[in-house]
Amino acid sequence: MEQTKKLALLIDAENICADQVDQVIDAASQYGCITLKRAYGNWQKDALKKWPPVLKHHAIKAVQQFDYVSGKNTTDIALVIDAVSLLYQGHYDGFVIASSDSDYTPLAIHLRERDVLVIGIGEEKALDAFRRSCDVFVVLQSAAEGPVIEHPPSLEKPKIPEEYGIETIHRLLREANAKCLRGDGYTLGSSAGTAIKEFDPSFQPKRFGYRNLQMLIESFPEKYEVKWDRLTFSYRCITEKQIKFRSNKTISHQKAILEYLDQKGSASRKDLDQLLSLSASATRGILQSMMADGIIVPEGNHINRVYKRSV
């Protein structure tokens, strides 16, 4: 039987209403046992006066965060610092970030790269950047409607209509990349969207099953590199020469992992990071690909997880 995940619940009380806490806890409890509950805010503010009874009722630790500079919200900084500190203590399998503030996007990405479950809980106004950086995002609704749970997009790509053709899409993205190229070799997604509309006014990502252009581009990591600058994304096309080189590098990395597993029997993420001398996110991508292909399997929870050859 799989071990129940231990979760740390971190609430931005200046972004979540006190009367939404029941929904937050109910939603988070579906994914494990909440063993730590903290709410962050400047409790001297009148806007948070409804919180004390809620904190007591749910046994939530209140973390005081003063506004050291007028007009600057330091609550999110305090939450991020605590989250990273708790992550490296190694006691938690997952983190629940209760907020609609997309400034938590880098935190969610950092946590996921360390192979822990990340659950975001917020209102409909939360931007896609934050939603997609979480493993699961729960949209808070009215009490009558109940919360809506959003899982990340399926690994199976939406089917492109045959009459349009996938190569047509890639051609448009290449032309947009060339037209709007910046000095760093990347093109802003918003600029690309405008350029593509000029090339083909009928182009709509939703026609192909993607919510927006960003989701479409991210679905083809073998063809495009994507990077984020706070809440804006950019992309660049990968050349055929680069694709071939990266494919060969991936094969060599997979071969090295399998040889290591044949010798040792199993390996932790730390072992494989050292073996490949890659970043944590790069190693994770290789492992996910190998698991998807059924080459290796994970065993254990986040704290003691190891990888073995498939039987």
QUIBELDA-V929683 format. One line per field, one symbol per residue. phi: phi as a letter, one per 20 degrees, with the letter a starting at -180 (. if undefined). psi: psi as a letter, one per 20 degrees, with the letter a starting at -180 (. if undefined). burial: # if it has 16 or more other ideal C-beta (glycine too) atoms within 10 Angstrom, else .. Layout:
phi = ???
psi = ???
burial = ???
This chain:
phi = .ffffedddcdefecdfgfefgfgffffffdqefebcccdrefefffdfefgfffffelefedfcfefcgndeeffffffffffffgefmecebcddeadeffegffffffffemdfcddcaegfgfggfgfeefccdefcfgfenfdddefgffffgeegffenffffffffffffffdfefendcfgfffgffffffbgefbgffdndfbfgfffffcffdcdccdcldddcbbfefgffgfffffffffffffffffffeenbbeffgfgffeldfgffffffffffffemeccecnegfcfcdcfff
psi = ppppqpqpoopnijipqhjihggghgghiijapoipoqpprniiqhijiihghggggjlpppopoqnhppipoighggggggghghgihjipiqpoooqjoiijghggggghhjkqpopqparhipqhgggiiqhpppopaqhhhrqpppqqqqhpqqppphigphhgghgghghhghhkprhjirpphhhgggghhhgnhipohhhjjphrhghggiimiihqpqqqndjqqrrqqprhggggghghggghggghghhghhghhrqrhgghghgilrrhhgggggggghghikhrqqqrahgkprprqq.
burial = ....##############.##.###.##..##.#.########....#..#..##..#.#.##.#.......#.##.###.##..##....##############.########.#######...#.#############......#..........#.#........#..##.###..#.....####.###.##......#.#..###..########..##........######...........#..##..#..##....##.#.###.##.#...######..#....##.....#...##....
